[in-house]
Structure formats: C-alpha cells, structure tokens
Amino acid sequence: MNIAFSILKKPRSGQSGVAVFSTVRNEMYFLPHWLRHYRGLGAREFWFLDDHSTDGTRDFLLAQADCGVLESGLAFGDRFGEKRFGVAVRTMVPRALFQGRWVLTVDADEFMVLPRGFASVDALATALEGAGLKVARAVMLDFFPETLRAIAGASAEHGPFALCPYFDAWETVDWPDGAPQPNTISFHDGVRPRLLARLLESSTEGRGLLPAYRFATVFKVPLLFWESDTEMLTPHRASAAPSDQMQLALPHFKFFPGCRARIADALRTNAYWQNSTEYRFLDVAARELGDWRLLGPRSRRYSSPRDLEAAGLLFSRLAPRADA
C-alpha cells in the first residue's frame, strides 16, 4: 500500500507515551475542548490528518506546539484500494509513524473517559502491557441535550458535556472476552433510535429513510499497540482481539453548535458511512423534531465517570501501577 499522505508539521516534543491520532474535517467547534480534554488525560503528542478543512481547523492545529499535521491529495470519501481512504488511513498512518508504540485513535467528537484509578492514557497502556494485552475496547455513547433546539444558538465557548449532559444507560451489553465486537447491545435504548422511531410515526420524509437506514456502530477499539501486522479492519474493529479486562467509554457528540453545517457537508460529499445515511436521518430530525424531548426511560444526566461505571459501561479489572 503506497503512502498517500505527507507531513506538514511534527509536534515539537519527542515521541513520548501514547500518541493520539485523529482524522479531522472542519472541527473548529470541537478542537479547543477536545485538546483540553485529552491534555487533561496526560496526552502529550497529537497527530491529525486534515481532510481539506475550510473553517480554520488546519491553521489552528499548525499553531499548537504538541500537534503534528498531515495532509493528502485524497479526500476521506475517495476509494483507496478496497476501502475508502478515510478507513485506510487508520492503518496507514500508525504503521508509518507509530510502529512499536501505543496509539489512541479517536475522532474529534469522541471524548474518552478513563476507568476509576487511572489518571492518564499512559497509565492505561502500562496496565494493558503488564497484562500482556495489545488493545483496549470501548463503547460509544451518544451524549445529547434535552431538545435539539437547545443547542441551535449555543455559544461555541460552552463545552460539549455542558451542552449535551445526557446519555442512555443501555440495559444489555454482551461483549465476550476475545470477541472482535459485542454479541448484543441494546442500542434501541439510545437517543438516535428514539429519534428515528418518532420520525417514522410523524414524518412522511422520515418514513422514506427506513429502507436505507442502518443504525450506527456503537463500539470501537481505540487504543492499540501497533506492530507490523496490526490493522484496522473497519473504523471500529481491529485485527487484534480485545479483552474483557478493560472497557473504556467514548462519549460521542453528534449534537453540537454548528452541527447543521456538518450535516450539510456530509450530504454534499457522501464521505461518511453508507453514503452519509446517518446524516440524512439527522438532517430530517433537525428540521422536524427541534422541540421534541429527547430523553428516554433509561436516560441519565452525566456528572462523572462513576455514572458510566454504575451503568456497567466503564470498567477495568486491571489495577493501575503506582508508578504509571
């Protein structure tokens, strides 16, 4: 596989600890909050592949001392061999830059939460390595506001957890040890299935989405130790099988100030999963259900990682090392 990206800027610091990698396009709402969050988790080296951003994302990242920036002539939605380029780079970049290192691969709208006792991403990697493990799994949890209209005019200064403080505590998560993905997750407990169900009841346009719509994947393997044969098979599954000794949580923010612009861009480019089918559904929801209350019977207000632990969504059976 040919290298299809180039380095515009390297981080000033040397290679140290877990590297964080993200592919981005027009992320100026998220990036200040996202960098503050992951720096707070001890990350010191960030790399971004920018997909032709037009909102200042690239200039912002170039000005950050701890951030490296990559570019490509290809767009994320372009075909590259048997995959979309946006999927292929999740293997290409770590293989080229991070051999023999732990890498956390997360999108700009994903804010990882650590299990109790772990103060940093480096401590996570140290515990996994001590147990002979090379990957950590995560569940992806939509965080959302009370109504979609509540965030329509919100200031970008407000962080995503403040604007979208609710999540759904799924009733069932069955993810056996060593399985590449869960056997069962009761994702119908979630906010997006509730939105779709409401549209099917109330909207002619919403009913027209049903034949094409597929629920988004709600699991991921974001933290891996990269070796020559490590591969991301999809954006969510890796060649290395995850253990049930640790489960991370990835609060996921589909709803944020400016999300209507993100939806319009996704519909224009068709660069996302299943020809941006998720964004087609969200487009109808934003236009027709702005005042509909999003909370369901299993919705909870988030105050700390203990809320996710209490729901059985975040845990570690590995003890953090005192010196990590």
C-alpha angles and dihedrals in degrees: 000000000000120000106254101183139066134209116248095175138359125214112263093231120077124247107295132157124328115356116219118216128188138168111220143186123178096339102153093129094054106034101075090048093040095051091046089051097050094040084055087056090056100260112152104172124055130180126190132188104205117211099210096292117196101186101074096273094127096048090047092053094044088058093055112096095210095048130092118200128208130187137191137192087229124081121227092250094053120107115253111181108308095340141057111266091242089061097041094054090061085073101028098057098046091045091052100041111019110042110156094014140104113251129191110206113194135152123242092256094052118091110186120217120208126224118253114284096028114106099180146017088249089059089053091052092047092053093047092048092049089055092049093250126138103188140041124206129216141192117227114225124193110229113200146172126248090259133004090239090060091075099035095097099022120136118253087229089075112087123235095251090056094048096040107033100156132088135170119246100218114223094218133035113164109178111153123209111276095010113134091223139004121285090215138006119173091227090159084079087069134100098246094054087049090052092049093048090052092050091050088055099044111022133067089198090049092053089054090063096061100087092054102034123103123177114254120254111263101194135067144173100224102162118062140158104230121226130164093272098040112120140174103227092189132353086274108032129062134196089246115077115234124233127230089229091093135023121184126198125228113197103209122205113203089153116066141126106294096021090130089065090050090051092050091050092049092051091049097049102032084210097140135078117308093001091307092301091155091058092048088058092045090050092059092043092052092051099043108026104043094128098035113116108245100199119110135191093277097041117127133187111240119230104152143346088274088074089062092044091052089054091052092243099112125043148131129205089187118091117230114241115247092230096047 
